[in-house]
Amino acid sequence: LGEDASPGQWPWMASLWYPEPEDEVLKLVCGATLISVSHVLTAAHCVTELDQNLIQIRLGDTDLGIFIKSYCAVHASSFTNDRTQYDCKLEECDENDRSCFQNGQCADKHAIYTVFKVDINPQYGRNSEERNYGSHDMALITLDRVVSLTGTVIPICLPLKGQLQRLLSEKNMFVTGWGKLNSFSKGSDVLQQLQVIS
């Protein structure tokens, strides 16, 4: 349905990571959006059950390089989530080869942040019916430090009060994420983009 995004095409996209309890390997939990140099916005259901001290936020990443591993490799002790150090624009570039990066053919290496504070919308989860339909499903994460902005890490431009209706009527809207590509996949290694037709 979607198509691969290019490195830096959606510089406000963030990913949330959390260690698996049995082996402490970091697992992709959800996507998020960088909305300022200190905050990311995500869904409340992504963080309500997690210890905020263990959450990592990754910015500037397009190719996560995690789902291509087989089930056995995922659970091997040598597995890490850093298969791709640099997200490259050219297929002939090796993601772990710094020379492609130095020639301007790759994005900066992703940056990792931790959580200072999580604020969950107080209206979220007041009853199970609201939770089932996603009502008020928002959480604001304050990062442990100010984000260093690069060509691939930039906060999203939020609309002013009077602009929202006009933006919703435009045909140029996209959804992005690393979610499942079909009912059999675990998710996408590469950030996906899909234009929404209204």
N, C-alpha and C positions, 0 to 999 in steps of 0.2 A: 504494500500500500504506500508506504513512505519511500523516500530516497535518501541516500547517504548525504549528510551535510559536509561541507568543506571545513577544514580547520579555520576557526575564527569567524565563521559565518554567523553564529549565534553566540556572541562573546559574553552574554549574561547567563548562559546555561551553567548550572552547577549540578554536581551529583553528591548524594549523601551516602556515606559508607559506615558500616557497623560490623564489629567482629562477631563471627559465628561463635556461639557459646562452647561448642565441643572442641574446636581446633583454633579459635581466635583468628582465622583467616578473614580479612575484610570482605564484606559482601555489599554489593550495591543495593541500597534500600529504596531510594526514590530520586527523582530529579528535583531541582529547585531553581529559583531565579534570583540572580544578584540584583537587588533593587537599590542599593546604595553601597558606598565603600565599606560599610560595616554590617550590612544585613542581607540575608537571603530569605525568600518566602517559599514555603513548601506546604504540602498538605498536612493537616494535623494528624491524620491517621498514620503518617509515616514516622512520627516521633513520639507519640503518646506513651508507648510501652518501652521506650529505650532510655538507657542511662545516658543523659546528655554529655557526661564526661567522656564517653567512649565514641561519640559521633565524630566523624571526619567529614569535612566539606572539601570537595575537589573542584577547582576552577580552572578554566582554560583547557579542558580535555574534550576531545572529540572522539578519538578511538580509545575505548577503555581496554580493549584487548583481553577480555575475561571470559566471554561466552564460547569462544572457539575451542577452549580446552575440553577434553573429554571428562566424563564424570570422575574417572579415576585420577586424572591429572589435577582436577580441582581440589581433590582431597589429599593430594600428595603434599608432604611437608615442604617440598621445594617450591611450591606454587606461590607466586606473588601476583598482585594486581598491577604490576608495573611492566608488562610485556612491551608496551610502546612508550618509550621515553619522550619521543617527539612525534607529533601528528603531522605527517607530511602530505603535501599537496600532489606530489608526483608518485605514481605507483612504483617506479623503478628505484625510489629511495628506500633504504632500509631504515625503519623507524628508530633503530638504536644507533644509527651512524651519525655522528655529530657533524660530519662534513656537509651533508645535505642541509642541516640546520644553519650552518655557517654561510652557506650559499643562498640563504633566504628562501629555501624550498620547504621549510617546515615551520610550524608554529613553536612558540616558546614552550618549554616543559610546563606541565600543569603545576599549580600551586596547591598546597594542602593547608587548610585552616581547621581549627577546632572551635568548639562552642563556648561562648561566654555565658549565654543565657538563651532559653527557649520560652517564648510567650505563645501560648495556645489560645486561640479565640475563645473567650469565656462562654460563647453561645454553642460551641461545638460539643456534641455528645451529651446534651442534656437528657436525651432519651434515645433508645435504640432505633426508633424509626428515623430520626434525624440523621443518625450515624449511617444508616443504610442508604440514605439518599444523598449523602455528602453535604448536607447543609452546614454552613459555617466551617467547612473543613480547611482551616488555614492556621499556619503556625509561622511566627516570625522568629528567625534565629539571628541573634547578635553574635558576630564572630569574635574570636579571641584577640584580633588585631585588625587594623585598617588594611584593606586590600591594596596590593600594588597593582596599579592599572597597567595593562599592556595592550598590544593590538588584538589579543585574544581574550582579554579579561576587562570588560566594561559593563557597568550597570545598565539595565534596561531603562529606556525613557518612559516614564509613567505619564499617562495622559492627564491634562488638567481637567478640572471638574466639567467644563462645558464641551470638551472634546470627545468624550467617550461615545456618545450616540453616533457621531460622524464616523469614528473609527470602526464601530460595529457594523456600519452599513457598507464599508469598503470591501472590495473583493480580494484584497491583498493581505489576508491573514493566514498565519501558519501555526501549526502545533508542532512541537519538537519533543523528543525524548529517546530513551534507550529501552523502551518497553518491548514486549513480545511482538514479533513480526507475524506470527500465526499461532494457532492453539497448541502447536507442538514445540515451539522454540522457547528457550529460557530468556531470551532478550537479544538485543542487538549490540554488537561490539561498537559499532559506529553510530553516532548521534543521527537520528532519523528526523526528517522534516516532511510535512504534508500540508499542502495548501487546503484551507477550509473554504468550501464554496457555500455561500449563504443564499 
